[in-house]
Amino acid sequence: MYPIMKENRLSIRVSKNRIEKLRRIAAQREKTMTQMIEDWIDKLKEEKPSSL
């Protein structure tokens, strides 16, 4: 059994062209737009805090 994750909603403004591009690429990869964005977020590297 997988743990149930509480999901939150994110609202952003992007151009119509970018939304359409994301929609096309997601369809080509058989993923949802949410999955595409989550995959991108997961690939981001966090910077280590600098010690002052």
C-alpha positions in Angstrom: 0.0 0.0 0.0 1.3 3.4 -0.9 1.0 6.4 1.5 -1.6 8.9 0.5 0.0 12.3 -0.3 -1.9 15.4 0.4 -1.7 17.5 -2.8 -1.7 21.2 -3.1 -2.7 23.4 -6.0 -0.2 25.7 -7.8 -1.5 28.5 -10.0 0.9 30.2 -12.4 0.6 32.5 -15.4 2.3 31.4 -18.6 1.8 32.4 -22.2 -0.7 30.5 -24.4 2.2 29.3 -26.5 4.0 27.7 -23.5 0.8 26.0 -22.3 0.2 24.6 -25.8 3.8 23.4 -26.0 3.6 21.7 -22.6 0.3 20.1 -23.7 1.8 18.7 -26.9 5.0 17.4 -25.3 3.0 15.8 -22.4 0.7 14.1 -25.0 3.8 12.8 -27.0 5.3 11.3 -23.8 1.9 10.0 -22.6 2.0 12.0 -19.4 -0.1 14.7 -17.8 1.1 18.3 -17.7 1.2 17.9 -13.9 3.5 14.9 -14.3 5.8 16.8 -16.6 6.1 19.7 -14.2 6.6 17.4 -11.2 9.4 15.6 -13.2 11.1 18.9 -13.9 10.8 20.0 -10.2 12.3 16.7 -9.1 15.4 17.3 -11.4 16.1 20.7 -9.8 19.2 20.7 -7.7 19.1 22.6 -4.4 22.0 24.8 -3.5 23.7 24.3 -0.2 23.4 27.3 2.1 26.6 29.3 2.2 28.2 29.6 5.6 29.0 33.2 6.5 
